Amino acid sequence: MEHSHTTEAIGQRLAAGPDHNYLRDWIYGGIDGSVTTFAVVSGVVGAELSSWVILVMGFANLFADGFSMAASNYLGTRAEHEDLRRLEAIENRHIDLAPEGEREEIRQIYLNKGFTGDDLTRVVELVTSDRTRWVETMLREEYGLPQEVRSPWSAAITTFSAFLACGLVPLLPYLFRTSKAFELSILMTGLVFFTIGSLKSRWSTASWWRSGLSTFFVGGIAATLAYVVGWLLRILAGQS
């Protein structure tokens, strides 16, 4: 993203702090929502059950699995916060018990960054003169933690909304009782797979079409497996 490089604009941008990106959570929820819901549709169609069963099982999966994913994302992101606080307490304790050892860690960190001589001495003094800055530096450089951890609530809501939005697509032809509902569901869900995969390419080195086809292929495998399982169960039930 392009932004201004005036002194005032830079100051305002840095003062506001880093923006958290939740697109990863949206893509994750969207892919899982469309895959699992279409898998339900495929399985029920393979078993030759009614459209009403598709809607009941589809919406049950949509909300139950969507909430489960959102809750898992919330708890996982919250665990990152708890881990950050745990490591922060450890570093504060180490500074109290072995301040010279912690200063030596700072010295070696910046030595590895290319600082030497008086410059190295000054940067060590600058970092260790402020306890908060000292601890934050250790958390980033020693443990590789981000400056700030994402919001658990935002991560969970983003995942849940994406799961609902994309997971609803395979059910729409059955919800509106259109003709050739399964064929239309295949087409619409495939488009969702490809679109999500194409968007995902922004965070990878793959081209948009390759990423789109990859996601489309993975989603197709899941749907095919569900259809085959439903078909086999129908055959087994007919033989019993």
C-alpha positions as CSV (number, residue, x, y, z in Angstrom):
1,M,0.0,0.0,0.0
2,E,1.3,3.4,-1.0
3,H,1.5,6.1,1.7
4,S,2.8,9.6,2.2
5,H,6.4,10.1,3.4
6,T,6.1,13.6,4.8
7,T,7.4,14.1,8.3
8,E,3.9,14.7,9.7
9,A,2.4,11.6,7.9
10,I,5.2,9.4,9.0
11,G,4.9,10.6,12.6
12,Q,1.1,10.0,12.6
13,R,1.5,6.6,11.1
14,L,4.1,5.4,13.5
15,A,2.2,6.8,16.5
16,A,-0.9,4.9,15.5
17,G,1.0,1.6,15.7
18,P,0.9,-1.3,13.3
19,D,-2.4,-2.4,11.7
20,H,-3.5,-6.0,12.3
21,N,-4.5,-7.9,9.2
22,Y,-7.3,-10.4,9.6
23,L,-7.6,-11.4,6.0
24,R,-5.8,-14.7,6.8
25,D,-8.6,-15.5,9.2
26,W,-11.2,-14.6,6.6
27,I,-9.7,-16.8,3.9
28,Y,-9.2,-19.7,6.4
29,G,-12.9,-19.5,7.5
30,G,-14.1,-19.0,3.9
31,I,-12.3,-22.0,2.5
32,D,-13.4,-24.3,5.4
33,G,-17.0,-23.1,5.2
34,S,-17.4,-23.7,1.5
35,V,-15.6,-27.1,1.6
36,T,-17.4,-28.6,4.6
37,T,-20.9,-27.3,3.6
38,F,-20.5,-28.5,0.1
39,A,-19.2,-31.8,1.4
40,V,-22.5,-32.2,3.4
41,V,-24.5,-31.4,0.2
42,S,-22.5,-33.9,-1.8
43,G,-22.8,-36.6,0.8
44,V,-26.5,-36.3,1.1
45,V,-27.0,-36.2,-2.7
46,G,-24.8,-39.3,-3.0
47,A,-27.1,-41.0,-0.5
48,E,-30.1,-39.9,-2.5
49,L,-31.8,-38.2,0.4
50,S,-34.3,-35.3,0.1
51,S,-33.5,-31.6,-0.3
52,W,-35.0,-31.0,3.1
53,V,-32.3,-33.2,4.6
54,I,-29.7,-31.2,2.7
55,L,-30.9,-28.0,4.2
56,V,-31.2,-29.3,7.8
57,M,-27.7,-30.9,7.8
58,G,-26.2,-28.0,5.8
59,F,-27.4,-25.3,8.1
60,A,-26.6,-27.4,11.2
61,N,-23.0,-27.7,9.9
62,L,-22.9,-24.1,8.9
63,F,-23.6,-22.8,12.4
64,A,-22.1,-25.6,14.5
65,D,-18.8,-25.9,12.6
66,G,-18.6,-22.2,12.0
67,F,-18.9,-21.5,15.8
68,S,-16.4,-24.3,16.5
69,M,-13.8,-22.7,14.2
70,A,-14.4,-19.2,15.6
71,A,-14.1,-20.5,19.1
72,S,-10.9,-22.3,18.3
73,N,-9.4,-19.2,16.7
74,Y,-10.4,-17.1,19.7
75,L,-8.8,-19.5,22.1
76,G,-5.7,-19.9,20.0
77,T,-5.2,-16.2,19.6
78,R,-5.9,-15.7,23.4
79,A,-3.2,-18.3,24.1
80,E,-0.8,-16.1,22.2
81,H,-1.6,-13.2,24.5
82,E,-1.1,-15.4,27.5
83,D,2.2,-16.7,26.2
84,L,3.3,-13.1,25.6
85,R,2.6,-12.2,29.2
86,R,4.4,-15.3,30.5
87,L,7.5,-14.5,28.5
88,E,7.3,-10.9,29.6
89,A,7.3,-12.0,33.2
90,I,10.2,-14.3,32.6
91,E,12.3,-11.5,31.1
92,N,11.4,-9.1,33.9
93,R,12.6,-11.7,36.4
94,H,15.8,-12.3,34.5
95,I,16.6,-8.6,34.5
96,D,16.1,-8.5,38.3
97,L,18.2,-11.6,38.9
98,A,20.9,-11.3,36.3
99,P,21.0,-7.8,34.8
100,E,24.5,-8.1,33.4
101,G,23.7,-11.3,31.7
102,E,20.6,-9.7,30.1
103,R,22.7,-6.7,29.0
104,E,25.2,-9.2,27.4
105,E,22.2,-10.7,25.4
106,I,21.3,-7.2,24.1
107,R,25.0,-6.6,23.2
108,Q,25.2,-9.9,21.2
109,I,21.8,-9.2,19.5
110,Y,23.0,-5.9,18.1
111,L,26.5,-7.3,17.5
112,N,24.9,-9.8,15.1
113,K,23.1,-6.9,13.5
114,G,26.4,-5.3,12.6
115,F,26.9,-2.8,15.4
116,T,30.5,-2.5,16.7
117,G,32.6,-0.3,18.9
118,D,31.1,2.9,20.3
119,D,27.9,2.4,18.3
120,L,27.3,-1.0,19.9
121,T,28.0,0.5,23.4
122,R,25.6,3.3,22.8
123,V,22.8,1.2,21.5
124,V,23.1,-1.3,24.4
125,E,23.0,1.6,26.9
126,L,20.0,3.1,25.1
127,V,18.0,-0.1,25.1
128,T,18.8,-1.1,28.7
129,S,18.1,2.4,30.1
130,D,14.4,1.9,29.7
131,R,13.0,-1.3,31.2
132,T,9.9,-1.5,29.0
133,R,12.0,-1.0,25.9
134,W,14.5,-3.6,27.2
135,V,11.9,-6.3,27.7
136,E,10.1,-5.5,24.4
137,T,13.4,-5.9,22.6
138,M,14.1,-9.2,24.2
139,L,10.6,-10.5,23.3
140,R,11.1,-9.6,19.7
141,E,14.7,-10.6,19.2
142,E,15.0,-13.6,21.5
143,Y,11.6,-15.1,21.1
144,G,10.5,-13.7,17.7
145,L,7.2,-12.4,19.1
146,P,5.4,-9.6,17.3
147,Q,5.2,-6.1,18.7
148,E,1.5,-6.6,19.3
149,V,-0.8,-9.7,19.2
150,R,-4.0,-9.7,17.3
151,S,-7.4,-9.3,19.0
152,P,-8.9,-12.7,19.8
153,W,-12.4,-11.3,19.3
154,S,-11.6,-9.8,15.9
155,A,-10.0,-13.1,14.7
156,A,-13.0,-15.1,15.8
157,I,-15.6,-12.8,14.3
158,T,-13.7,-12.6,11.0
159,T,-13.5,-16.4,10.8
160,F,-17.1,-16.9,11.7
161,S,-18.4,-14.3,9.2
162,A,-16.3,-15.8,6.4
163,F,-17.5,-19.3,7.3
164,L,-21.1,-18.3,7.1
165,A,-20.8,-16.2,3.9
166,C,-18.9,-18.8,1.9
167,G,-20.5,-21.8,3.5
168,L,-24.0,-20.6,2.6
169,V,-23.3,-20.6,-1.1
170,P,-23.7,-24.4,-1.7
171,L,-27.1,-24.3,0.1
172,L,-28.5,-21.4,-1.9
173,P,-29.9,-23.5,-4.8
174,Y,-31.7,-25.8,-2.4
175,L,-32.9,-22.9,-0.3
176,F,-34.6,-21.3,-3.3
177,R,-35.7,-24.6,-4.7
178,T,-34.1,-24.1,-8.1
179,S,-34.1,-26.7,-10.8
180,K,-30.9,-28.7,-11.1
181,A,-29.9,-27.6,-7.7
182,F,-26.9,-29.9,-7.3
183,E,-25.4,-28.9,-10.6
184,L,-25.8,-25.2,-9.7
185,S,-24.4,-25.8,-6.3
186,I,-21.3,-27.4,-7.8
187,L,-20.8,-24.4,-10.2
188,M,-21.3,-21.8,-7.4
189,T,-19.1,-23.6,-4.9
190,G,-16.4,-24.1,-7.5
191,L,-16.5,-20.4,-8.2
192,V,-16.1,-19.7,-4.5
193,F,-13.1,-22.1,-4.2
194,F,-11.4,-20.4,-7.1
195,T,-12.1,-16.9,-5.9
196,I,-10.8,-17.5,-2.4
197,G,-7.7,-19.2,-3.8
198,S,-7.1,-16.3,-6.2
199,L,-7.3,-13.8,-3.3
200,K,-5.0,-16.0,-1.2
201,S,-2.3,-15.6,-3.8
202,R,-1.7,-12.1,-2.4
203,W,0.1,-13.7,0.5
204,S,2.1,-16.3,-1.5
205,T,4.5,-16.5,-4.4
206,A,2.0,-18.4,-6.5
207,S,0.2,-16.7,-9.4
208,W,-3.5,-15.9,-8.8
209,W,-4.7,-18.5,-11.3
210,R,-2.5,-21.3,-9.9
211,S,-3.6,-20.5,-6.3
212,G,-7.2,-20.5,-7.5
213,L,-6.9,-23.8,-9.2
214,S,-5.1,-25.3,-6.2
215,T,-7.9,-24.4,-3.9
216,F,-10.5,-25.5,-6.4
217,F,-8.7,-28.9,-6.6
218,V,-8.6,-29.4,-2.8
219,G,-12.2,-28.4,-2.4
220,G,-13.2,-30.8,-5.3
221,I,-11.4,-33.7,-3.6
222,A,-13.3,-33.1,-0.3
223,A,-16.6,-32.9,-2.1
224,T,-15.9,-36.0,-4.2
225,L,-15.0,-38.0,-1.1
226,A,-18.2,-37.0,0.7
227,Y,-20.3,-37.9,-2.4
228,V,-18.6,-41.3,-2.6
229,V,-19.1,-42.0,1.1
230,G,-22.8,-41.1,0.8
231,W,-23.2,-43.3,-2.3
232,L,-21.5,-46.3,-0.6
233,L,-23.7,-45.9,2.5
234,R,-26.8,-45.9,0.3
235,I,-25.7,-49.1,-1.4
236,L,-24.8,-50.8,2.0
237,A,-28.2,-49.7,3.4
238,G,-30.0,-51.2,0.4
239,Q,-28.2,-54.5,0.9
240,S,-29.0,-54.8,4.6
